[in-house]
Amino acid sequence: MQYRRAKTPGGSYFFTVVTHERHPWLADPDVARTLGEVMRRVRGERPFETLAMVLMPDHLHCIWRLPSDDADFSTRWLLIKQFMTHRLSGRMNRRPLWQARFWEHCLRDDRDVAQHTDYIHFNPVKHGLVQQVSQWPYSTFHRHVKEGVYPLDWGHAITAASLPSIGE
C-alpha cells in the first residue's frame, strides 16, 4: 500500500512514532539517552529542528521544522529507527522495536504549533504517569520553561479539559 504524505519544504510537522506492539522499552533511561544520541546523529546528517518532544514508554510525539528546501521527514525517521535497532540489537532479543509506520500531520500555522506543543508536553499527565508536566524528565518542556514559554507549574491534571484533543 502506498501512503500519501503531505510534504511541505521548510514545514513544521507533528509526529507520533509507536513501539512494536506497544512494548514499553522507551521507558529505560539508557534507551532514552541512546535515542537522543541517534537523533543528534541524524540531525547532523539531515538537519531538522526539534520544536517539542516527549518520550513515553511505548511511543513518542514530536514537532520538527525542516530546512526550507527539504520535506523528507520519512528518510530521517527511517534512519532513526534503523540506528536505534542497530544500537539496541543485543538488548532487545531480536524483537522488532518499532511499528512499521508513523503518523504525521503538517502544522498549518503558529497556533497549530502551539496547540500541538501543549499536547506533547501534557501527554505524561494525560497517560497518568505524573500529576504535573514538570515531573516528567523525557520532554522538551524543561527547555521551554528555561526559554520562558511555560511557567514551571504549567500542566496539572486539571489542565486536561482545556487542551485540544489530538489523535494518538
C-alpha atoms as a printed R data frame, in Angstrom:
    type eleno elety resid chain resno       x       y      z
1   ATOM     1    CA   MET     A     1   0.000   0.000  0.000
2   ATOM     2    CA   GLN     A     2   1.365   3.436 -0.932
3   ATOM     3    CA   TYR     A     3   0.815   6.127  1.689
4   ATOM     4    CA   ARG     A     4   0.294   9.733  0.706
5   ATOM     5    CA   ARG     A     5   2.012  12.189  2.969
6   ATOM     6    CA   ALA     A     6   1.794  15.956  2.992
7   ATOM     7    CA   LYS     A     7   5.239  17.269  2.158
8   ATOM     8    CA   THR     A     8   5.969  20.968  2.508
9   ATOM     9    CA   PRO     A     9   9.629  22.039  2.294
10  ATOM    10    CA   GLY     A    10  10.511  24.009  5.414
11  ATOM    11    CA   GLY     A    11   7.302  22.841  7.065
12  ATOM    12    CA   SER     A    12   6.633  22.027 10.691
13  ATOM    13    CA   TYR     A    13   5.310  18.526 11.347
14  ATOM    14    CA   PHE     A    14   3.780  16.743 14.327
15  ATOM    15    CA   PHE     A    15   4.771  13.072 14.571
16  ATOM    16    CA   THR     A    16   3.670  10.077 16.580
17  ATOM    17    CA   VAL     A    17   6.030   7.096 16.485
18  ATOM    18    CA   VAL     A    18   4.971   3.929 18.314
19  ATOM    19    CA   THR     A    19   6.947   0.932 19.537
20  ATOM    20    CA   HIS     A    20   6.210  -2.524 18.139
21  ATOM    21    CA   GLU     A    21   3.141  -3.965 19.860
22  ATOM    22    CA   ARG     A    22   3.322  -1.009 22.276
23  ATOM    23    CA   HIS     A    23   6.167  -2.659 24.165
24  ATOM    24    CA   PRO     A    24   7.312  -0.089 26.791
25  ATOM    25    CA   TRP     A    25  11.036  -0.272 26.038
26  ATOM    26    CA   LEU     A    26  11.361   3.520 25.682
27  ATOM    27    CA   ALA     A    27  10.931   3.830 29.491
28  ATOM    28    CA   ASP     A    28  14.539   2.717 30.056
29  ATOM    29    CA   PRO     A    29  16.766   5.768 30.821
30  ATOM    30    CA   ASP     A    30  19.654   4.252 28.796
31  ATOM    31    CA   VAL     A    31  17.334   3.836 25.817
32  ATOM    32    CA   ALA     A    32  16.175   7.447 26.160
33  ATOM    33    CA   ARG     A    33  19.820   8.578 26.180
34  ATOM    34    CA   THR     A    34  20.571   6.410 23.137
35  ATOM    35    CA   LEU     A    35  17.589   7.834 21.259
36  ATOM    36    CA   GLY     A    36  18.897  11.346 21.957
37  ATOM    37    CA   GLU     A    37  22.321  10.379 20.579
38  ATOM    38    CA   VAL     A    38  20.756   8.814 17.498
39  ATOM    39    CA   MET     A    39  18.532  11.816 16.834
40  ATOM    40    CA   ARG     A    40  21.520  14.173 17.139
41  ATOM    41    CA   ARG     A    41  23.447  11.968 14.686
42  ATOM    42    CA   VAL     A    42  20.630  12.014 12.143
43  ATOM    43    CA   ARG     A    43  20.147  15.760 12.656
44  ATOM    44    CA   GLY     A    44  23.859  16.195 11.884
45  ATOM    45    CA   GLU     A    45  23.452  14.343  8.585
46  ATOM    46    CA   ARG     A    46  19.982  15.611  7.655
47  ATOM    47    CA   PRO     A    47  19.190  18.813  9.550
48  ATOM    48    CA   PHE     A    48  15.889  19.453 11.322
49  ATOM    49    CA   GLU     A    49  14.871  21.465 14.339
50  ATOM    50    CA   THR     A    50  13.045  19.776 17.211
51  ATOM    51    CA   LEU     A    51  10.467  22.286 18.418
52  ATOM    52    CA   ALA     A    52   8.887  19.959 21.001
53  ATOM    53    CA   MET     A    53   9.159  16.328 22.032
54  ATOM    54    CA   VAL     A    54   8.017  13.876 24.670
55  ATOM    55    CA   LEU     A    55   9.249  10.340 25.108
56  ATOM    56    CA   MET     A    56   6.648   7.994 26.571
57  ATOM    57    CA   PRO     A    57   7.191   4.318 27.500
58  ATOM    58    CA   ASP     A    58   5.631   2.995 24.260
59  ATOM    59    CA   HIS     A    59   5.527   5.983 21.892
60  ATOM    60    CA   LEU     A    60   6.889   9.422 21.272
61  ATOM    61    CA   HIS     A    61   5.464  12.663 19.959
62  ATOM    62    CA   CYS     A    62   7.498  15.458 18.465
63  ATOM    63    CA   ILE     A    63   7.366  18.514 16.266
64  ATOM    64    CA   TRP     A    64  10.097  19.073 13.719
65  ATOM    65    CA   ARG     A    65  10.755  22.024 11.463
66  ATOM    66    CA   LEU     A    66  12.598  21.032  8.297
67  ATOM    67    CA   PRO     A    67  15.009  23.174  6.255
68  ATOM    68    CA   SER     A    68  13.388  25.499  3.717
69  ATOM    69    CA   ASP     A    69  14.437  23.329  0.770
70  ATOM    70    CA   ASP     A    70  13.626  19.948  2.308
71  ATOM    71    CA   ALA     A    71  10.449  17.959  3.058
72  ATOM    72    CA   ASP     A    72  11.953  14.484  3.500
73  ATOM    73    CA   PHE     A    73  10.998  13.539  7.043
74  ATOM    74    CA   SER     A    74  10.472   9.892  6.040
75  ATOM    75    CA   THR     A    75  14.179   9.261  5.463
76  ATOM    76    CA   ARG     A    76  15.013  10.878  8.794
77  ATOM    77    CA   TRP     A    77  12.607   8.549 10.631
78  ATOM    78    CA   LEU     A    78  13.925   5.555  8.683
79  ATOM    79    CA   LEU     A    79  17.476   6.400  9.780
80  ATOM    80    CA   ILE     A    80  16.466   6.970 13.402
81  ATOM    81    CA   LYS     A    81  14.626   3.650 13.527
82  ATOM    82    CA   GLN     A    82  17.500   1.789 11.813
83  ATOM    83    CA   PHE     A    83  20.194   3.297 14.041
84  ATOM    84    CA   MET     A    84  18.165   2.549 17.173
85  ATOM    85    CA   THR     A    85  17.581  -1.035 16.056
86  ATOM    86    CA   HIS     A    86  21.308  -1.446 15.412
87  ATOM    87    CA   ARG     A    87  22.349   0.183 18.705
88  ATOM    88    CA   LEU     A    88  19.889  -1.888 20.781
89  ATOM    89    CA   SER     A    89  20.094  -5.181 18.897
90  ATOM    90    CA   GLY     A    90  21.835  -7.016 21.750
91  ATOM    91    CA   ARG     A    91  19.392  -5.764 24.377
92  ATOM    92    CA   MET     A    92  16.081  -6.409 22.654
93  ATOM    93    CA   ASN     A    93  16.363 -10.159 21.914
94  ATOM    94    CA   ARG     A    94  15.869  -9.612 18.166
95  ATOM    95    CA   ARG     A    95  12.389  -8.270 18.816
96  ATOM    96    CA   PRO     A    96  11.188  -5.587 16.396
97  ATOM    97    CA   LEU     A    97  11.459  -2.190 18.049
98  ATOM    98    CA   TRP     A    98   9.050  -0.040 16.055
99  ATOM    99    CA   GLN     A    99   5.717  -0.167 14.341
100 ATOM   100    CA   ALA     A   100   6.381  -0.059 10.618
101 ATOM   101    CA   ARG     A   101   4.666   3.280 10.071
102 ATOM   102    CA   PHE     A   102   4.451   6.606 11.851
103 ATOM   103    CA   TRP     A   103   1.750   9.241 11.950
104 ATOM   104    CA   GLU     A   104   2.457  12.770 10.772
105 ATOM   105    CA   HIS     A   105   0.486  15.973 10.488
106 ATOM   106    CA   CYS     A   106   1.687  19.099  8.694
107 ATOM   107    CA   LEU     A   107   1.121  22.035 11.039
108 ATOM   108    CA   ARG     A   108  -0.636  24.994  9.446
109 ATOM   109    CA   ASP     A   109   0.463  27.993 11.496
110 ATOM   110    CA   ASP     A   110   1.923  29.166 14.811
111 ATOM   111    CA   ARG     A   111  -1.354  28.485 16.633
112 ATOM   112    CA   ASP     A   112  -1.359  24.887 15.374
113 ATOM   113    CA   VAL     A   113   2.265  24.501 16.525
114 ATOM   114    CA   ALA     A   114   1.388  25.917 19.965
115 ATOM   115    CA   GLN     A   115  -1.616  23.594 20.394
116 ATOM   116    CA   HIS     A   116   0.405  20.529 19.424
117 ATOM   117    CA   THR     A   117   3.270  21.638 21.682
118 ATOM   118    CA   ASP     A   118   0.837  21.815 24.623
119 ATOM   119    CA   TYR     A   119  -0.497  18.373 23.711
120 ATOM   120    CA   ILE     A   120   3.026  16.923 23.571
121 ATOM   121    CA   HIS     A   121   4.064  18.345 26.916
122 ATOM   122    CA   PHE     A   122   0.834  17.345 28.658
123 ATOM   123    CA   ASN     A   123   0.991  13.745 27.391
124 ATOM   124    CA   PRO     A   124   2.612  12.219 30.536
125 ATOM   125    CA   VAL     A   125  -0.168  13.702 32.689
126 ATOM   126    CA   LYS     A   126  -2.834  12.544 30.224
127 ATOM   127    CA   HIS     A   127  -1.490   8.985 30.461
128 ATOM   128    CA   GLY     A   128  -1.361   9.103 34.275
129 ATOM   129    CA   LEU     A   129   2.421   8.844 34.541
130 ATOM   130    CA   VAL     A   130   2.771  12.061 36.569
131 ATOM   131    CA   GLN     A   131   0.472  14.641 38.186
132 ATOM   132    CA   GLN     A   132   2.312  17.657 36.773
133 ATOM   133    CA   VAL     A   133   4.177  18.109 33.483
134 ATOM   134    CA   SER     A   134   7.379  19.256 35.214
135 ATOM   135    CA   GLN     A   135   7.672  15.839 36.906
136 ATOM   136    CA   TRP     A   136   8.314  14.048 33.587
137 ATOM   137    CA   PRO     A   137  12.028  14.074 32.652
138 ATOM   138    CA   TYR     A   138  11.760  13.000 28.989
139 ATOM   139    CA   SER     A   139  10.330  16.127 27.442
140 ATOM   140    CA   THR     A   140  11.312  19.444 25.925
141 ATOM   141    CA   PHE     A   141   9.021  21.068 28.497
142 ATOM   142    CA   HIS     A   142  12.045  21.838 30.688
143 ATOM   143    CA   ARG     A   143  13.777  23.626 27.808
144 ATOM   144    CA   HIS     A   144  10.599  25.621 27.158
145 ATOM   145    CA   VAL     A   145  10.456  26.657 30.835
146 ATOM   146    CA   LYS     A   146  14.056  27.940 30.606
147 ATOM   147    CA   GLU     A   147  13.096  29.872 27.455
148 ATOM   148    CA   GLY     A   148  10.112  31.447 29.233
149 ATOM   149    CA   VAL     A   149   7.465  29.740 27.092
150 ATOM   150    CA   TYR     A   150   5.824  27.982 30.060
151 ATOM   151    CA   PRO     A   151   5.814  28.618 33.801
152 ATOM   152    CA   LEU     A   152   7.258  25.686 35.772
153 ATOM   153    CA   ASP     A   153   3.857  24.898 37.323
154 ATOM   154    CA   TRP     A   154   2.011  24.628 33.955
155 ATOM   155    CA   GLY     A   155   0.165  21.405 33.220
156 ATOM   156    CA   HIS     A   156  -1.513  19.830 36.227
157 ATOM   157    CA   ALA     A   157  -4.013  17.001 35.889
158 ATOM   158    CA   ILE     A   158  -6.863  19.543 35.980
159 ATOM   159    CA   THR     A   159  -5.460  21.220 32.820
160 ATOM   160    CA   ALA     A   160  -6.737  18.350 30.666
161 ATOM   161    CA   ALA     A   161 -10.159  19.872 29.988
162 ATOM   162    CA   SER     A   162  -8.600  22.993 28.464
163 ATOM   163    CA   LEU     A   163  -6.317  21.187 25.997
164 ATOM   164    CA   PRO     A   164  -7.289  20.243 22.447
165 ATOM   165    CA   SER     A   165  -7.781  16.573 21.667
166 ATOM   166    CA   ILE     A   166  -5.165  15.343 19.192
167 ATOM   167    CA   GLY     A   167  -5.047  11.763 17.906
168 ATOM   168    CA   GLU     A   168  -2.547   9.251 19.312
